[in-house]
Structure formats: structure tokens, C-alpha cells
Amino acid sequence: MSGMCESCNNYVYDEDDEAYVCDVDIDEDDMARLFSSHYKECPFYRSDNEYAVVKHQAF
């Protein structure tokens, strides 16, 4: 899952921390579910590849 972060739209640079962070607004319950379950893929992943987002509209 960690390799996907670099291509995620939610992975942004935080100038205060001077590091890249996941910028997803989730509450405590969702965070607990995320860390207590065994996701194979991140449920908050959003591709930053514009072509992949709109390629289904081409035809």
C-alpha cells in the first residue's frame, strides 16, 4: 500500500512539516477501522493521473 501513495491525489507536501503527508479528512472511527482491518488497497486512494480518470469517457 505504501508504494501507491506517490501517485495519489491526497498525497501532498506540507510546508509546516516539510514532508509529504496523506491529506484525507477522516474521523476517529474511520481511522480506527482503517488501522484495525486488513485492507489490500487504501480505500482513500485517488489517482492523480488525469488520463486514467477520464479515459472511460473517450468512447
Distance bins in CASP14 RR format, pairs under 12 A and 6 or more apart:
PFRMAT RR
TARGET T0000
AUTHOR 0000-0000-0000
RMODE 2
METHOD distances of the structure
MODEL  1
1 8 0 0 0 0 0 1 0 0 0 0 0
1 22 0 0 0 0 0 1 0 0 0 0 0
1 34 0 0 0 0 0 1 0 0 0 0 0
1 35 0 0 0 0 0 1 0 0 0 0 0
1 38 0 0 0 0 0 1 0 0 0 0 0
1 39 1 0 0 1 0 0 0 0 0 0 0
1 40 1 0 0 1 0 0 0 0 0 0 0
1 41 1 0 0 1 0 0 0 0 0 0 0
1 42 1 0 1 0 0 0 0 0 0 0 0
1 43 0 0 0 0 0 1 0 0 0 0 0
1 44 0 0 0 0 0 1 0 0 0 0 0
1 45 0 0 0 0 1 0 0 0 0 0 0
2 8 0 0 0 0 0 1 0 0 0 0 0
2 11 0 0 0 0 0 1 0 0 0 0 0
2 20 0 0 0 0 0 1 0 0 0 0 0
2 22 0 0 0 0 0 1 0 0 0 0 0
2 41 0 0 0 0 0 1 0 0 0 0 0
2 42 0 0 0 0 1 0 0 0 0 0 0
2 45 0 0 0 0 0 1 0 0 0 0 0
3 11 0 0 0 0 0 1 0 0 0 0 0
3 41 0 0 0 0 0 1 0 0 0 0 0
3 42 0 0 0 0 1 0 0 0 0 0 0
3 45 0 0 0 0 0 1 0 0 0 0 0
4 10 0 0 0 0 0 1 0 0 0 0 0
4 11 0 0 0 0 1 0 0 0 0 0 0
4 22 0 0 0 0 0 1 0 0 0 0 0
4 39 0 0 0 0 0 1 0 0 0 0 0
4 40 0 0 0 0 0 1 0 0 0 0 0
4 41 1 0 0 1 0 0 0 0 0 0 0
4 42 1 0 0 1 0 0 0 0 0 0 0
4 43 0 0 0 0 0 1 0 0 0 0 0
4 44 0 0 0 0 0 1 0 0 0 0 0
4 45 1 0 1 0 0 0 0 0 0 0 0
4 46 0 0 0 0 0 1 0 0 0 0 0
4 47 0 0 0 0 1 0 0 0 0 0 0
4 48 0 0 0 0 0 1 0 0 0 0 0
4 49 0 0 0 0 0 1 0 0 0 0 0
5 11 1 0 1 0 0 0 0 0 0 0 0
5 12 0 0 0 0 0 1 0 0 0 0 0
5 19 0 0 0 0 0 1 0 0 0 0 0
5 20 1 0 0 1 0 0 0 0 0 0 0
5 21 0 0 0 0 1 0 0 0 0 0 0
5 22 1 0 0 1 0 0 0 0 0 0 0
5 23 0 0 0 0 0 1 0 0 0 0 0
5 24 0 0 0 0 0 1 0 0 0 0 0
5 41 0 0 0 0 0 1 0 0 0 0 0
5 42 1 0 0 1 0 0 0 0 0 0 0
5 44 0 0 0 0 0 1 0 0 0 0 0
5 45 0 0 0 0 1 0 0 0 0 0 0
5 46 0 0 0 0 0 1 0 0 0 0 0
5 47 0 0 0 0 0 1 0 0 0 0 0
5 48 0 0 0 0 0 1 0 0 0 0 0
6 12 0 0 0 0 0 1 0 0 0 0 0
6 13 0 0 0 0 0 1 0 0 0 0 0
6 20 0 0 0 0 1 0 0 0 0 0 0
6 22 0 0 0 0 0 1 0 0 0 0 0
6 45 0 0 0 0 0 1 0 0 0 0 0
6 47 0 0 0 0 0 1 0 0 0 0 0
6 48 0 0 0 0 1 0 0 0 0 0 0
6 49 0 0 0 0 0 1 0 0 0 0 0
7 42 0 0 0 0 0 1 0 0 0 0 0
7 45 0 0 0 0 1 0 0 0 0 0 0
7 46 0 0 0 0 1 0 0 0 0 0 0
7 47 1 0 0 1 0 0 0 0 0 0 0
7 48 1 0 0 1 0 0 0 0 0 0 0
7 49 1 0 0 1 0 0 0 0 0 0 0
7 50 0 0 0 0 0 1 0 0 0 0 0
7 52 0 0 0 0 1 0 0 0 0 0 0
7 53 0 0 0 0 0 1 0 0 0 0 0
8 20 0 0 0 0 1 0 0 0 0 0 0
8 21 0 0 0 0 0 1 0 0 0 0 0
8 22 1 0 0 1 0 0 0 0 0 0 0
8 23 0 0 0 0 1 0 0 0 0 0 0
8 24 0 0 0 0 1 0 0 0 0 0 0
8 41 0 0 0 0 0 1 0 0 0 0 0
8 42 1 0 0 1 0 0 0 0 0 0 0
8 43 0 0 0 0 0 1 0 0 0 0 0
8 44 1 0 0 1 0 0 0 0 0 0 0
8 45 1 0 1 0 0 0 0 0 0 0 0
8 46 1 0 0 1 0 0 0 0 0 0 0
8 47 1 0 0 1 0 0 0 0 0 0 0
8 48 1 0 0 1 0 0 0 0 0 0 0
8 49 0 0 0 0 0 1 0 0 0 0 0
9 22 0 0 0 0 0 1 0 0 0 0 0
9 23 0 0 0 0 1 0 0 0 0 0 0
9 24 0 0 0 0 0 1 0 0 0 0 0
9 42 0 0 0 0 0 1 0 0 0 0 0
9 44 0 0 0 0 1 0 0 0 0 0 0
9 45 0 0 0 0 1 0 0 0 0 0 0
9 46 1 0 1 0 0 0 0 0 0 0 0
9 47 1 0 0 1 0 0 0 0 0 0 0
9 48 1 0 1 0 0 0 0 0 0 0 0
9 49 0 0 0 0 1 0 0 0 0 0 0
9 50 0 0 0 0 1 0 0 0 0 0 0
9 52 0 0 0 0 0 1 0 0 0 0 0
9 53 0 0 0 0 1 0 0 0 0 0 0
10 20 0 0 0 0 0 1 0 0 0 0 0
10 21 0 0 0 0 1 0 0 0 0 0 0
10 22 1 0 1 0 0 0 0 0 0 0 0
10 23 1 0 1 0 0 0 0 0 0 0 0
10 24 1 0 1 0 0 0 0 0 0 0 0
10 25 0 0 0 0 1 0 0 0 0 0 0
10 26 0 0 0 0 0 1 0 0 0 0 0
10 42 0 0 0 0 1 0 0 0 0 0 0
10 43 0 0 0 0 0 1 0 0 0 0 0
10 44 1 0 0 1 0 0 0 0 0 0 0
10 45 1 0 0 1 0 0 0 0 0 0 0
10 46 1 0 1 0 0 0 0 0 0 0 0
10 47 0 0 0 0 0 1 0 0 0 0 0
10 48 0 0 0 0 1 0 0 0 0 0 0
11 19 0 0 0 0 0 1 0 0 0 0 0
11 20 1 0 1 0 0 0 0 0 0 0 0
11 21 1 0 0 1 0 0 0 0 0 0 0
11 22 1 0 1 0 0 0 0 0 0 0 0
11 23 1 0 0 1 0 0 0 0 0 0 0
11 24 0 0 0 0 1 0 0 0 0 0 0
11 42 0 0 0 0 0 1 0 0 0 0 0
11 44 0 0 0 0 0 1 0 0 0 0 0
11 45 0 0 0 0 1 0 0 0 0 0 0
11 46 0 0 0 0 1 0 0 0 0 0 0
11 47 0 0 0 0 0 1 0 0 0 0 0
11 48 1 0 0 1 0 0 0 0 0 0 0
12 19 0 0 0 0 0 1 0 0 0 0 0
12 20 1 0 0 1 0 0 0 0 0 0 0
12 21 1 0 0 1 0 0 0 0 0 0 0
12 22 0 0 0 0 1 0 0 0 0 0 0
12 23 1 0 1 0 0 0 0 0 0 0 0
12 24 0 0 0 0 0 1 0 0 0 0 0
12 46 0 0 0 0 0 1 0 0 0 0 0
12 48 0 0 0 0 0 1 0 0 0 0 0
13 19 1 0 0 1 0 0 0 0 0 0 0
13 20 1 0 1 0 0 0 0 0 0 0 0
13 21 1 0 0 1 0 0 0 0 0 0 0
13 22 0 0 0 0 0 1 0 0 0 0 0
13 23 0 0 0 0 1 0 0 0 0 0 0
14 20 1 0 0 1 0 0 0 0 0 0 0
14 21 1 0 1 0 0 0 0 0 0 0 0
14 22 0 0 0 0 1 0 0 0 0 0 0
14 23 1 0 0 1 0 0 0 0 0 0 0
15 21 0 0 0 0 0 1 0 0 0 0 0
17 23 0 0 0 0 0 1 0 0 0 0 0
22 31 0 0 0 0 0 1 0 0 0 0 0
22 34 0 0 0 0 0 1 0 0 0 0 0
22 42 0 0 0 0 1 0 0 0 0 0 0
22 43 0 0 0 0 0 1 0 0 0 0 0
22 44 1 0 0 1 0 0 0 0 0 0 0
22 45 0 0 0 0 1 0 0 0 0 0 0
22 46 0 0 0 0 0 1 0 0 0 0 0
23 44 0 0 0 0 1 0 0 0 0 0 0
23 46 0 0 0 0 0 1 0 0 0 0 0
24 30 0 0 0 0 1 0 0 0 0 0 0
24 31 0 0 0 0 1 0 0 0 0 0 0
24 34 0 0 0 0 1 0 0 0 0 0 0
24 42 0 0 0 0 1 0 0 0 0 0 0
24 43 0 0 0 0 1 0 0 0 0 0 0
24 44 1 0 1 0 0 0 0 0 0 0 0
24 45 0 0 0 0 1 0 0 0 0 0 0
24 46 0 0 0 0 1 0 0 0 0 0 0
25 31 0 0 0 0 0 1 0 0 0 0 0
25 44 0 0 0 0 1 0 0 0 0 0 0
26 32 0 0 0 0 1 0 0 0 0 0 0
26 33 0 0 0 0 1 0 0 0 0 0 0
26 34 1 0 0 1 0 0 0 0 0 0 0
26 35 0 0 0 0 0 1 0 0 0 0 0
26 42 0 0 0 0 0 1 0 0 0 0 0
26 43 0 0 0 0 1 0 0 0 0 0 0
26 44 1 0 0 1 0 0 0 0 0 0 0
27 33 0 0 0 0 0 1 0 0 0 0 0
27 34 0 0 0 0 0 1 0 0 0 0 0
28 34 0 0 0 0 0 1 0 0 0 0 0
28 35 0 0 0 0 0 1 0 0 0 0 0
28 36 0 0 0 0 0 1 0 0 0 0 0
29 35 0 0 0 0 0 1 0 0 0 0 0
29 36 0 0 0 0 0 1 0 0 0 0 0
30 36 0 0 0 0 0 1 0 0 0 0 0
30 37 0 0 0 0 0 1 0 0 0 0 0
30 39 0 0 0 0 0 1 0 0 0 0 0
30 43 0 0 0 0 1 0 0 0 0 0 0
30 44 0 0 0 0 1 0 0 0 0 0 0
31 37 0 0 0 0 0 1 0 0 0 0 0
31 43 0 0 0 0 0 1 0 0 0 0 0
31 44 0 0 0 0 0 1 0 0 0 0 0
33 39 0 0 0 0 1 0 0 0 0 0 0
33 43 0 0 0 0 1 0 0 0 0 0 0
33 44 0 0 0 0 0 1 0 0 0 0 0
34 41 0 0 0 0 0 1 0 0 0 0 0
34 42 0 0 0 0 1 0 0 0 0 0 0
34 43 1 0 0 1 0 0 0 0 0 0 0
34 44 0 0 0 0 1 0 0 0 0 0 0
34 45 0 0 0 0 0 1 0 0 0 0 0
35 42 0 0 0 0 0 1 0 0 0 0 0
37 43 0 0 0 0 1 0 0 0 0 0 0
39 45 0 0 0 0 1 0 0 0 0 0 0
41 47 0 0 0 0 0 1 0 0 0 0 0
45 52 0 0 0 0 0 1 0 0 0 0 0
46 52 0 0 0 0 0 1 0 0 0 0 0
46 53 0 0 0 0 1 0 0 0 0 0 0
47 53 1 0 0 1 0 0 0 0 0 0 0
47 54 0 0 0 0 0 1 0 0 0 0 0
47 55 0 0 0 0 0 1 0 0 0 0 0
49 55 0 0 0 0 1 0 0 0 0 0 0
50 57 0 0 0 0 0 1 0 0 0 0 0
51 57 0 0 0 0 0 1 0 0 0 0 0
51 58 0 0 0 0 1 0 0 0 0 0 0
52 58 0 0 0 0 0 1 0 0 0 0 0
END
